[in-house]
Amino acid sequence: MRKNYSGKLKAKMAIDMIREQETVAELSSRYEVHRSLLTKWKKEAIEGLPELLSKTKKNKNDNQNLISELYILHFTVDTF
């Protein structure tokens, strides 16, 4: 039977892999997960970080643009 792991748990395991404070074998034993899955999740986490950080910056810019548009609309409506 296949086990399903939550995204939160996968992230925790990936972070532990990135920290390299324990060997892959130790983490595999502790989490009862095959080494290949741990390695895969570590790789996915590292590859996904740049996109995640870019989205955060993009979302901040989108929010600022929305605030600016609302500000303009607010004063445009009030002047009529």
N, C-alpha and C positions, 0 to 999 in steps of 0.2 A: 504494500500500500504506500502511495506517495504522501509525503508530508507537505503541507503548505505552510510557508513562512510569511509572516506579515512584512510589509515594507519597512516598518520600524525596526524589526528584529534583523532584517537583512542589512539595514544601514548600520546598526550597532556592530554586527559582525564585520562588515566592511571597514568600519573605523578601526576596530581592533586589529584587522589585518594591516591597515595602513600604518598604524602605530608601530608595528613590528616589535612589540614588547614580549610577545610570546611567539613560539614557532607555529607554523601552519598545523603541524601535527597536534600541538597542545590545544590550539583553538578548535580544531576539528573534534578532538576528544571532548573538550568542555561543552561545545554546543551540539555534539552528536550530529555533525554535518560532514559530508564528504569534502575532502580537501579541494577537489575540483570546483565545487560550488562556491567555497570561500574565495578561491582565486578568481572565479568568474565575477562574483559580486564586488570584489575589490577593484577589478579592472573596470567594471561598469560604473562604479562610483567615481573613480578617477577621471574616466572619459566624460562623465556627465557633469562634473563640477564647473567647467568653463561655461557650459550652456546655462546651468542653473544660476551662476553669478551674473551672466549677461542678462538673463530674464529679469533678475532683481533690479538691475540698473534700468532696463527698458521699462519695467513697470513703474519705477519712480518717475521716469520721464513722462510716461503716459499719464500718470496721476497729476503731475505738474501741468501738463498741457490741458487736461480736463479742468483743473482748478482755474487756469487762465481763461479758458473759454467760458466757464460759468461766471467768472468775475465780469467779463466783457458783456455777457448776456444780461447779467443783473443790472449793470449800469445803463445798458442800452434800453431795456424795458422801463426802467425808472425815469428815463428822460422823456418818454413819450407820454 
